[in-house]
């Protein structure tokens, strides 16, 4: 078995070069073209690295905010079982379509399913629908999902900032807004968490991380992909806030990984900023601020502590780190 992805075991900080290929090429022909409409997609290479590092073949991987289904596609391809939860019908249907597109009717496709619902209701959604959705068989492990049988939760929550897909038509014509209204903050429905800010965002995310902790098995991992972005010139410590929320939910901080969004070439970083990053940076610099393009995402790893009945070996487990 290739264990090269675990060479940084026991390190509190690691770096993953996840953008040696552009995001477009990582998804080319593997994901449906409509996937590009989603305003915040996890890099497939990052998802694969996290799944390989923090789970084993046959494990159950869950994404409570699965979007276009990147976690599910990659997990199924790596021999894991996977369930995704997605609030918006549009993205839930696209996640299903991507699974069908990549895996067809093969064995890998049967490993992954999508539930439309609210991530805050994760224990109920998995306990009432997970068993039927996964394989239709009586499985004692799946019957215990609500009380903790998930091996890995991998997700990328909203970043509590404005986000949208670019309207190519309006960009070319110069008429109309640059943002696609139907993708702004994931949905035009303002009840979507993508629209939440400040205390409302933190409160909702606290409920989601508590739900994640409830379904994780003892020793299971939560891998959360975040990014510290600037708002009105100030850098927000979203990664720090996320760690605090997860710890308040009873999870133990495990590791921080720098997920590079730039390519490493000839010993240098080759930047691949998005349109919005370039636009924001140029505007802030025009105001005299020393602002730079963010070249990484923070991959935060937390772990559910083993139960009281765990053995000594389980209480001090070997790190399956990045």
N, C-alpha and C positions, 0 to 999 in steps of 0.2 A: 504493500500500500504506500502511495506517495504521501509522505508526512512533511514535505518541505514547507507547507503552509503553517506548520506548527513550530518552526525553528526559533521563534521569539518567545517561547514558553517562559513564564515567570517574569517577563518584563512588564513594568507598569505602563509603558508607552511603546507603540509600534507604528510603523509607516507602511501603508499599503499603496503601491503604484497601480491604481485601478483605471487609469486613463491612458494607457499606452496606445489604445485605439480610441478614436472619438466615440462619443455616445451613439452617434448615428450609425457608425460601422458596427458597434457592438449589437445594435438591434436590427441591422440590415437583414431583411428576408427572414429573420427569426421572430420578429414582432410585427404585427400589422401596422401599416402606415398611419392609421388613425391614432396609434399610441403617441405619436408626436404632438397631438393636441393636448395631452395632459401637461399641465404647467410645471410639475415637479416629479420627475421620474428617477427612481433609484438606478444607478449604473448596474447593468447585469454583472459586470466583473466584480463589483463590490459585493453584490448579493451572493454570488458564488463563493467568494472568499470567506464571507461570514458563515455561510452554511457549511462549508468544508471544515472550517476551524472549530465551530461550536456545536456541531451535531455529527452523528454517524448515520450511515445508510440504515433505513428502516425507522429512524426517529420521526417524531411528529413535529413539524414546523408550522407555526401560525403567524400570519400577518394581520393584525386587527385593523389596519388602514391600508388595504392592499393596492388601491389605485388600479393600474393597468395589469397587475398580477405578476410583476417581475419576480418577487420572492417565490411565488407558486411555480412559475415556469422553471426557474433555476433549481428549486428544491426537488421537484419531480424528476428533472433530468439527472439529478445526482442521487436518485434512489431513495429520497425521503418522501414521507407522506406529508401533505400540506393542505391547510385550510386557510382561506383568506376571507376577511370580513370587510365589506365596503359599503358605506352609507349611500352613495350616489348610484342610482340605477345605471346611469350612462357608463360609469367606469366599471361597475360590477359586470355588466354585459361585455365590455371590452376585455376584461380580465378573462372571462370565460372563452371569448373568441380567440384570445392569444393562446390559451391552453390548447384549444382545438387546433389552431394553426400550427403550433410547434409539435404537439404530441399526437395529433390525430385521434385514432381510437385505440392506440397501443396501450401497453401496460403502464407506461409513465403517466398517461392521461388519467388513468383510473386512480392515481395516487393523490390527485389535487382537485379540490372543489372550492366553490365560492359561495358565501352566504351574504345576502344583502341585509345590512343591519348596522346598528350603532355600536362602536367599539366599547362604549361604556357598559354595554350589556354582554360582554364577551363570555362570562361563565354560563349565562342562560342560553345564549346562542349555540355554544358548543355542546352543552349538555342535552339540549332538546333537538338539535338538528345535526350535530357533528357525526353521531353514529350512523345515521341514515345516509348522510352525504359522503362519508369517506368510502365505505365499501359494501354497505348493506349487510354485513355479516355481524354475528354476535361476537363482540370483542371486549373482553373484560377491561382492557386498558382504555379503550375509547369510552366505556361506560363510566370511567372515573375522571373524565376530562374536567368537569366542573370543579372537582376537589383537588386537581393537580396532576395532570399526566402529559403536559406539553413539554417537550424537550428544549425547544428553542422558539423564542418569539423574535422575529426580525421585522422591523418596521421603520418608516421614515415619516414622522408626524409633520403637520404644518409648522412653518417657521415663525408664525405670528407676525407676518409682514405681507404686504401686497405682492401678489404673484399672479401671472397670467401667461398664456401662450401669445406669441406675437401674431398680429393680423398682417400676413404677408401682403394681402391685397391693398390694405390701407397704407402700408409702409411704402409700397411701390408708387401708389397713386398720390400719396401725400394728403389724402382726404380721410377724415374720420379718425377715431382713436387708434393708437398703436396696439392696445390690448384687445384681445378677443373677449368680448363681454361674457360669452357663454363659458369661458374657462377661468375668468377672474376669481381667484381664491377658491378654485376647484368647482364652484357652482354658483349660479345666480341666487340660489336660496341662502339667505343670510343666516339661517339656522345652522348651516354647515360650519364646522369648527374652523375652517379656513378663514372665516370672517372674524373670528374671536381675537381680541386684543387684551393686553393688560391682565387684570385680575380674572376676567372671564375665561381667558385662555388657560391660565394656570389652574383654575378650578376644574375646568373640563379635563385637562391633561392629568391632573391628580386622580380623577375618577378612572381614567383609562389605565394609568399605571397600576392602580389598585386592582383593577380587573385583570391585568396581565399577571400580577403577582399571584392572584387567586388560582389561575389555571396552570401556572408553571409547576412542574414537579420539583421536589427538593433537589437542589443542585442544578436545576435548569437555568438557561441563560436568557436574558433580555438584551438584544442588541438594537440600539436606537441610533439612527443616523440623523444628525442635526447639523446646523450651520449657524455660526454667529455672524449676523448681518448688521449693517448700519441703518439706523432710522434717525432722520434729521441730523446726520453727522455723528451720532453717538453709536458706538459698538455695543450691541446687546449681548449679555452673557447668557445666551439661551442654553448652551451646554451645561453651565453651572446650575442653572435653574432646573434643567432636566434631571441632573444627578440628584439634586436635593429632593425633587418630587418622587423619584424612584426610591430613594432611601426612606422617605417618609412612608412609602407603601410597603416597607419591610425588606427591600432588596439591598444586597450588599454591593458596593462599588467594586469592580473587578479590574477594568483596564480601559484606557483611552487609546484609540487608534486614529492616526491622521490618514484619512482617505484622500489621496492626492487627486485633484481634478486637472492637474497639469501632466504633460508627458515628460518623462526623463529621457533626454537624448544627448549623447556626448557629454555627460556630466552636468548638464544644465536643465533647468525647468522650462518647458515650452508651454506657455499659457494658452488656454482654450476657453476664454471667458464667453459668457452668454451675451446676447444683445442687451439685456437689461443691466447686466453688470457693467458693461462698457458705457452705456448711457448714463448710469448713475455716477460712475467714477469720473467721467468727463464733466458732468455738471458740478460735482462737488469740488473738483480741482479748479474749475473756473471761478469758484467762490473763494479760492485760496486755501482749501483744506488739503492736507497731505493724506489723501485717501488712496488705497491700493485695492486692486481686484483680489477678492478672496480666492485662493488657489487650492482649498481643501474643504472637506467636510469632517466633522467630528463624529467618529463612530464610538459611541459610549457603550460599554459592556458592563452589565450588572448581573448578579446571580442570586437565586433564591437559596437561602441557607438550608442545609440539610436538617431534617426533623430531629427531634430529641431522641428518637429511637435509632438514629443512624449509627453505624459502626465508626470506630476511630478513623478508619481509612476514608470513610465517606465524609467525616467531619473536616478532614484536611486533604481534600481531593487534589490530584495532580492537575495543574492548569492545562487546558486544551487551547492555549492562547494563540493569538494571531501570529 
